Amino acid sequence: MTFRDWRKLRGERVRKRRMRYVLTICLLSISTLSVASAQHSTKRQTPLTRIELKEAERRLSDMGYWTVAVDGRFDPAMHSALIAFQKWEGRPITGELTQADLEAIRNSTSPKARETGYAHVEVDVDRQILLIINDEGDVRVLPVSTGSGKEFSDDGQMSVSYTPRGRFIVYDKVAGWEKGSMYYSNYISGGVAIHGYPSVPTTPASHGCIRVPIFAAREVSKLMPLGTTVLVYDSVSFVSAKDWAANPKLKQAAVLSGAFTYEAELKKPRSRQHRGE
């Protein structure tokens, strides 16, 4: 064997050793990633116990999120309360209760209304939630779905699915079902109402109305008698009603002056009032 042949053979052996080394590192890396991924997946998919579900449900209820029976069952009310919590806290809106959500629920506080000191209703369009506030400032919170912003046909005319912002008054109510899908409607502006609906997506989807979950619609209507003040707002639009609360005569004057009139709204054809859904 010549010196040149020896060098060539030696180079080939070195290259083979390097290739085996690189291959070993790659296999180890893949194995490590697979194990870590499997562990993460297992952790993520580990179901909560009935005790943990009940703890989360009770904590959500204590914070004001609308639940029914605190029994550790993941029923529609619990699902709705969890979505409202995820919306308020800016968490991923999954409707699924994970260990991370449970920990967040344990360490969170009650949602705060924009205004307190008087009973009223608030609709936060950005968060897509509704808050019912009593005189003491306590809240009950539900997820909602407002106007989608898309065009739709209404009695042959094109309209935009928009939920108006501002301060309003509940001027008309309808008990039970109407138009097939609206349940316990509370009208606040023209055909725009707060009402129960079979479908309440996590994003804006209505024609302008404010949809609430069916299971809570009847109770919501009871908590919103005629004349209830409703504030609808987003991040750039908010109108206070503290002056109405401090001086009810101002609220009455607004009604009588035409800024908001029961009579004008009630005289509108029912078909126009029902454009929202």
Summary of the structure (lengths in Angstrom):
residues: 277
radius of gyration: 28.5
end to end distance: 91.2
largest distance: 112.5
contacts: 815
relative contact order: 0.12
helix: 40%
strand: 23%
